[in-house]
Amino acid sequence: MKTAETINIVCSELGTTKAELAKRMGMLPSSLYRKLARESMTFEEFQKCLDVLGVTITFDLQYPDGKVRSSQANYERLLKKIDLLEKELEAARKAAEFHKRSLQDLRTELNSAVGYTELGGRHGSKAEEYLQKIQLVLTSMESTIAYALGEPLDDEPEAENPEDIQALKGKRVLLVDDNALNREIMREVLVGHGLIVEEGVNGSEAVAAVKANEPGYYHFILMDIEMPVMDGYEATVKIRKLPNRIRANIPIIALTANAVAKNRKRAAVIGMDDFLVKPTNSARLLRSLAKFQ
């Protein structure tokens, strides 16, 4: 619908004239008439017209996912998406600060080791030890950055199947993480896709929740590895040893900020079903859950 047609309809519905509208906007009627006739009104001017008339216009659009939403609904949806992305960026920033501190500590230790070597060569092996530590930290940093940017790993597909993601709706997730920001980010993603989320802050709470609820109550567990009271490894071992097979076999996805290979291997050995590096993006999180439907 053209701007002039829209203004004509609105003025007619409200019982006002374009001359009165121009006056309320602080314009000469002739100026408004020309702009409408030439379709030269800017978006800001058009919006001001609507504001002066007290009108909010929404319209329906079909989006790539096949759903039809009003412009207002899509506006609110995009605001929520921006808010979520800001939180994901904050989590990524905190992860980067953690790695920066780790590198600073290693730099101090390495300088100390090199100093010992120059003094007498008695601690030459220390330098090699610290170089190996640095390599582990760098590997973890590279993986964390790749996950945060959404880059696929070699062993996972680049895109999720929309039907698999849709099938997650109504499933219940136990989200266990001692970091409130991480829980908030993942909760918004999960709830936004129709999943039911319950939370815990340590492994002990996770084990208690699984025991307290009937078998099959939880469809998935997202389990942080490093937590106080009881870490994710110990909690997973306890859940896998439960006498009820349905409880014991709940899919458990590891969450960690440390992507070194030994952690991934240990998670697999004790019975964790998948491994996500924090901060993880929403597509990878949903794709991981979709594997175990």
N, C-alpha and C positions, 0 to 999 in steps of 0.2 A: 504494500500500500504506500502511495506517495505521501510526502510530507503535507502538501496542500490538502489532499483528500482527508488525511487524518485530522488536521486542524479543523476543516469544515465540519466533519462529523461530530467532533468533540464540542465545538461551539454550538452546533445545532442541538445536540443532546442537552447541553447546559443552559440553552436559551440566551446565549450572549452573541455578540457580533465580533467580527474580526477587528472592527474599529475600536471597540471597547477593549479587546485583548491588547491591541497595539498601545493604547493609552496606559493600560496597567503595566505594560512592559517598558514604558518610557520611550516608545518609538512613534514616529509619524505613521498613520495608517497607510499612506502611500508607500512607505519603505517596506512595511510588512507585506502589502499586496505584491510588490515587485519580487520580493524574496520567494513568496509562495508561487507566483506565476513562473518564475525562472528555476524553481527547485534549487535555489542557491543558499537556502538556510543551513547554517552549520548545525552539527549535532548539539552543541552547547546551547544554541539559540532555540532549537526545537525542544530540548529538555526544559529550558526556561519557560517556554510557552506552556508546556504541560504542568510545570510546577505552579505557575501563576493560576492556571485553571484548576489546580488541585487534583490532577488526574494521574494515576499510575497505570501505564499500559504494559501488559505482559503478553507474550505470544508463545506459541508452542513450536518447538523445533525437534527434529529427529536427530539423534546423535549416533555416532559410529557403533555404539553398543546395541542399536536397534530400539532403544527406549525413547519415548516422547516426553519431554519435560517442558514446563513453562520457563520463560526467561528468568523469572524470579527464583524458581526452584533451582535452575542451573547456576544462577548467581550465588545462591547460598551453598550449593554443592562445591563450587570452585573456591569459595572462601574457606570451607572446611579443608579442602585439599591443600590450599596454601598454608593453612595453620599446621596441618600435619607435616608438610615438607619443611616448614620452619623448625619443627620439633626434631625431625630426622637430621637436619643440618646441625642442630644443637648437640644431638647425641654424637654425630660424627666429629664435631669440634672437640668434645670432651674426650673421645677416643684418641684424637690426634694429640691432645695435651698429655694423655697418659703415655703414649709412645715417645713424645718429646722428653718427658722426664726420664723414661727408661734409657733413652740414648744419652742423656746428660750424665746419668749415673754410670753408664758403661764407659763413657769418655773419661770420667774421673778414674775409674778402675784401670782402664787401659793405660792411661798416662802413668799411673802408679807402677804398673807392671813393666812398662818400658823403662821407667826410671830405675827400677831394681836391676833390670838387665844391663843397663849401661854401667851401673856401679860395680857389678861383679859377675854378671852372667849366671848367677845362681838361680834366677827365677825366669829364665827364658821361656819355659813351658807355659808360664802364666799368660804371656802375650797371646799364644795360640788359643788358650782357653777363652780369653776375652773376645778374641776375633770370632770364635764360634758363637758366643753369646750374642754378639752384634748381628751376626747373620740370622740368628733365630728371630731377633727383634725386627729386623728388616723384612724378613719373610712374613711375619705377622702383620706388619704395617702395610705391605703391598696387598695382602689378601683383604685386610680391613677396608682399604681404599677402594679396591675393586668391587667388594660387596656393596659399599655405600653408593657407588656410582651405578650399580645394577649390571655390571659386566658379568656375563655367564661364565661359569667354570667349564672346563673341558668335558666334564662328565654330566652336565645337565643341559636340558633343552633351552633355547633362547626365549621361547614364549610359552605361556601356559595355555591349556585348552579351556576356552570360556565355559564349556559345559561342565568340566571338572570343577571349576571354581564355583559355578552356580550351585553345584551339588553339595557344597560345604554349608549352605544355608541351613540353620537350625542345629548344626553340630555343636557340641559343648567342648570347650578348651579349658584346661587348667594351665594358667600362665604363671610360672614361678620365676621370680627375679627380684633381687633385693634392691634394684635401682628403680625408683618410682618413675623417672622419665622414660626409661625403656619400656616399662609396663604400659604407660600412658600411650606411647606411640603405637605399640603393637595392639593394644586394646582398641584403639580407634580404627585401625585397619580391619581387625577381625569383626568388630561389631558393625562396621560399615558394610561388610559383605554378608551380614546376616548370621554370624556365629554368636553363640552364647559364651561369655567369658567369665571365669572365676579366677581369683588370684591368690597367690601365696608369696611369701617373701624369703622362704628358705626351704631346704629339702625336707626338713622335719614336717613342716606344714603340708608339703606335697604328699608325703607318705600317709599322714593322718587323714587327709582329704580322700585319698583313694580308698583307704580302709573304711572310712565312715559312710561312704555312699555305695549304693548297690552296684554290682558288676555291670559294666556297660554304660554307666552314668557319664563318664568322660570318654570322648572319642579320641582326643589327643592330649598330650602334655608337652608344653614348651618349657624346657628345663634349663635354667642358667647353670653353669658349671661352678663358678666361684661365688659362694654365698656363705654367710655366717651360720652358726649353729650346726648345719649339715649341708655339705656341698652337693652339687648335682650328681656327681659320680656315686656317692654313697646312697643317695636317695633312689637312684635308678636300680642299684643292686638290691636294695630292700624291696622295691616294688616287683622286680623280676622274681624274687623268692616267695612272693605271696602264694598261699596254697590255692586260691581260686585262679584258674587259668585265664579267665576273661580279664580280671583285674591285672594280673601279672603281664599280660601281653598288650597292654595299651601302647600305641605308638608314642615313643618319646623322642622329641627332637631337641638336640643339645643347642644351647645358646652360649656363645662365648665371645669375648673381645680378643682372644688370643688364638690365632689360626695356625699355630705351628703343627707340623705333621704328627708329633707324638700325642698331642691332645686329641686330634681326630682319630688316631689309631686306638687310643685308650677308650674313647667313647664307643667305638664300634665293638671292642672286645667285651665291655661290660653290658652291652645290649641296647645301646642307644641307636635309634633307627635312622637318624639323619643329623646333620651338623650345620648350623647356621652361625655365621660370624656377625657380631653386632658392631655397628648398627646395620641391620639388614633392611633392604627395601621391601615395599609391600608386595611386589610381584613375586619375589623369591620366597617370602614368607607363605603366601597363599599356595604357591606351587609345591612347597614342601609338604604342606598339609594334604594337598590333593593327591599326593602319591599313595596315601594310606586309607583311602575310602573303601 
